[in-house]
Amino acid sequence: MSTKMMVMAGICAAALIAGAGLAMSGGQQAEKTALIAEENVVEEIAPVEAAAPEIVEPVKVAAAPKPKPDCRVVATSQTGFDPATTPYPVREDAGNKQVLKGAAVGAAVGAIGGEVITDRAGIGAAVGAGAGALGGHVIKKSKQNAADQRFEADLAAYEQAKASYDAALQTCLAS
């Protein structure tokens, strides 16, 4: 038995002994009061209704309220979505170096082609750079369209998951 338990047992025992002592002395005092009252007796007849025992109805004890769960945890477990840790989708800028790459490759190819065909590498490089930049721009647009479609799909999925989370949160808070 631990020290705390022994101390508590001792306190309880002392309280019981003290209570028994008070009850005994109170009982003796009640006998003395009854003897004194008998000497000064005035007979009084109590009505029958007063002599009937009192009926005491049982007291209904309200159950302790259940602790309310953390609704954020409940909503997260129901939906698998946590707005605190799930990042908002970000629009990506795809192909931002594609135009420069296209221009560089076009210039190189144009310079070689211009030198071989007309002995004018500078003009071939300029034409090739322009064509390469235009081709790079087309590739950039294509990559950006694909990135935008991914972003829109990610955004729609995020908003749907957030709406489910919000509905579960409101249901928990309402209960």
N, C-alpha and C positions, 0 to 999 in steps of 0.2 A: 504494500500500500504506500503510495507516495506521501510526502510530507504535507502537501496541500490537502489531500483527502483526509489525513489524520486530523489536521487542524479543523477542517469543516465538520468532521464527525464529533470532535470535542465540543465545538460551538453548538451543534445541534443538541447534544446530550445536555449541556448546561442550560440551554433554553427550555428543554423538556422538564428538567428538574425544577427550574425557577417557576415555570408555569404550574407545575403540580403543587408547589408550595403556596403559590398565590390562591389556587383553587381551594386548597385546604383551609387557609386562613380566611378566605372569603366565606366559606361554608360555616365556619364557627361564628363569624360576624352575623351571618344571616340567621343563625339559631338564636343569638342574643337579641336581635331585632324582633324576631318572632315572639320571644318570651315577653319582651316589653310591650309589644302590641297586644298580646293576650290579656295583659293586666288592664288595658284601656279599651276593652272591646265594646264596640257599638255595633250591634247587629244590623246588617243591611242585607236585604234580599236582592240579589242580582237577577235581572230578567233572564229567561231561558236562552234567548238568542245570544246574550253576552257570554254565557257559559259554553256555548258551542265552540269547538276548536276552529281556529282560522284556517281557511284553505289557501295555501300558497301555491300559486302556479309556477311551474319551472321557468327559469329564465333562459331565454334562447340566446346562445352565444353566437355571434356572427363569426363565420370562418375568416381567418386571416387572409387578406387579399394576396393573390399570387403575385410574385414579383413580375413586373412587365418586362418582356424580353427586349433586347436591343433590336429595334425594327430594321436598322441598317444591316445587321448581320443576318436577320431572317430574310430580308429581301434579296441579299446577295446570295444566300444559300439556295433560295428558290429559283433565281434567274441565272445564276452563274455570272452575273455582271456586277462589277464594283466600280462605280464612277470615280472613286478616289484613286484607283490603280490602273484603270483602263485609259490609255491615251486617246485623245481626240484625233481623228484621222487628219493627216496633213497632206495638202496638195503638193505633189512632187513636180519639180521643173525638169522634165526629161529632155535629153538631147541638147542641152544648152551649149555644148562645144561642137555640136555636129556641123554647124555652118562653117566654123573655122577649119575643121578637119576636111570638109568637102572642098573648101577653097584651096587648102594646101595641096591636097592630092590632085585636084584639077589643075593647079598651076604646074605641078611637076609633070603630069601627063601632057599638058598643053605645051610645056617647054620642050619636052622630048619630041612630041609630034611636030611642033613648029620647026625645030632644028632639022629633023629628018626630011620633012616634006618641002619646006620653003627656005630653009637656012635662016629663019627668023625666030629664034627661041623666045625672045621677049614678047612678041605679039602672040605666039602660041601659049605662053605662060599666062598672059593677061586673059585671053579667051578661055583658057582652061580654068583659071581661078574663078572667073565669072560663072562658068558652067558648073564647076565643083561647088561653089557657094549656093547656087540655085538647087543643085541636087542635095546638098547638106540641109538646106531649108526644108525641102520636101520630106527628107528622112526625119528631121526634127519635128515637123508637124505630125507625122505618123506616130512617132514615139510619144509626143505630148498628148495626142488623142487617146492612145492606149492608157497612158498614165491618168488622164482625166476620167476615163471610164472606171479604172480601178478605184480612184478616189471617190467617185460617186457611189460605187457599190459598197465601199468601206463605210462611207458616211451613212448610207441607208441602213446598213447592218448595225452601226453604232446607235443611230437614233431609235431603231426598233428595240434593241436591247435596253436602251435607256428608258423607253416608254414602258417596257415590261417591268423593269426595276421600280420605276415610279409608281406603277399600279400596285405592285406587291408591297411597297412601302406605305402607300395610303391605306391599303387593306389592313396592314398590321397596326398602323396608328389609329384606325377607326375602332379596332376591337379592344 
